Amino acid sequence: MPFDIGSTQTVLLKMLKSKIHRATVTEAKIDYVGSVTIDRTLIEASGLRPGECVLVADMTDGARFETYVVEAPAGSGTICINGAAARLVTVGDEVIIMAFGYVTPEQADVMVPKIVLVDKKNRIRKK
């Protein structure tokens, strides 16, 4: 049966929820179970949560991959790509870290993603 957009079924849209823009990769550790380790200050400012799924886009070489967030100490400036994804980045690469959420069209109309811009040392420039 074709989907009727006017039916009583709820349509959910995948929308940008959080973004850390132009973070610099400080470490790449292949011998780790997986994840991206992020400075707690950046996690809190962007509205991310430890364990949350994120999409990482490497602005330097175009690689894109999904992983999950692990917390690093606040103020450390850490952006460490762990596990197999460490093969997709080089220390010094700039990355965009994005998280998405599923919302109704009505929620999407008022949703404002938390976007954090950082400098080369992963300190907040603007939120």
C-alpha positions in Angstrom: 0.0 0.0 0.0 1.5 3.4 -0.9 2.3 5.8 1.9 -0.2 8.6 2.2 1.4 11.8 3.5 -2.1 13.0 4.6 -2.8 9.9 6.7 -2.6 9.8 10.5 0.8 8.2 10.4 3.6 10.4 11.8 6.4 11.5 9.5 9.7 12.0 11.1 12.5 14.1 9.5 16.2 13.5 10.2 17.4 17.0 11.2 20.8 18.4 12.3 20.8 18.6 16.1 24.4 19.4 17.0 27.6 20.3 15.1 31.2 21.0 16.0 32.6 22.8 12.9 36.3 22.6 11.8 37.7 20.8 14.8 41.3 19.7 14.5 42.1 16.0 14.9 44.7 15.8 17.8 45.1 12.0 17.9 44.3 8.9 15.9 44.4 5.6 17.8 43.9 2.5 15.8 44.2 0.2 18.9 40.9 1.2 20.5 37.5 -0.3 20.4 36.1 2.6 18.4 34.6 6.1 18.8 35.6 9.8 18.7 36.9 11.2 21.9 35.9 14.8 22.3 36.8 17.5 24.9 33.9 17.7 27.4 33.6 21.5 27.0 32.8 20.9 23.3 30.4 18.1 24.1 28.4 20.3 26.5 28.5 23.4 24.2 27.2 21.4 21.2 24.5 19.4 23.1 26.2 16.0 22.3 26.1 13.1 24.7 28.6 10.4 25.5 27.6 7.3 23.5 25.6 9.4 20.9 26.0 8.4 17.3 27.8 11.1 15.2 28.8 11.6 11.6 32.3 12.8 11.1 33.3 14.5 7.9 37.0 15.1 7.2 37.4 18.4 5.4 41.0 17.6 4.5 40.4 14.4 2.5 36.6 14.0 2.2 36.3 10.8 4.3 33.0 10.4 6.1 32.2 7.9 8.8 29.8 7.2 11.7 31.0 6.5 15.2 30.0 7.4 18.8 31.1 10.0 21.3 33.4 9.4 24.2 34.2 12.2 26.7 37.7 13.6 27.1 38.6 16.0 30.0 37.2 19.5 29.8 39.7 22.0 28.4 41.9 19.3 26.9 41.2 20.3 23.3 41.0 16.5 22.4 39.5 15.3 19.2 40.8 11.7 18.9 39.5 9.4 16.3 39.7 5.8 17.6 39.5 2.3 16.1 39.2 1.5 12.4 38.2 5.1 11.6 41.7 6.2 12.7 42.8 4.9 9.3 40.6 7.6 7.6 42.2 10.6 9.3 45.6 12.2 9.9 46.5 14.2 13.0 45.9 17.9 12.0 43.0 17.2 9.7 39.9 19.4 10.1 36.7 17.6 10.7 33.0 18.4 11.2 31.3 16.4 13.9 27.5 16.2 13.4 24.6 14.6 15.3 21.1 14.3 14.0 17.7 13.7 15.6 14.3 12.5 14.3 11.6 15.1 14.8 8.1 15.8 13.5 7.6 18.4 10.8 6.2 20.8 13.4 9.3 20.3 15.6 11.5 20.8 12.6 9.9 24.2 12.0 11.1 25.5 15.4 14.3 23.4 15.9 17.5 25.3 16.1 20.7 23.1 16.0 23.5 23.8 18.4 26.5 24.8 16.2 29.9 25.3 17.8 32.8 26.9 15.8 36.3 26.1 17.1 39.8 27.4 16.5 42.8 25.4 15.5 43.3 24.3 19.2 39.7 23.2 19.5 38.7 26.1 21.7 35.3 27.6 21.2 35.2 30.6 18.9 31.4 31.0 18.6 28.3 29.1 19.6 
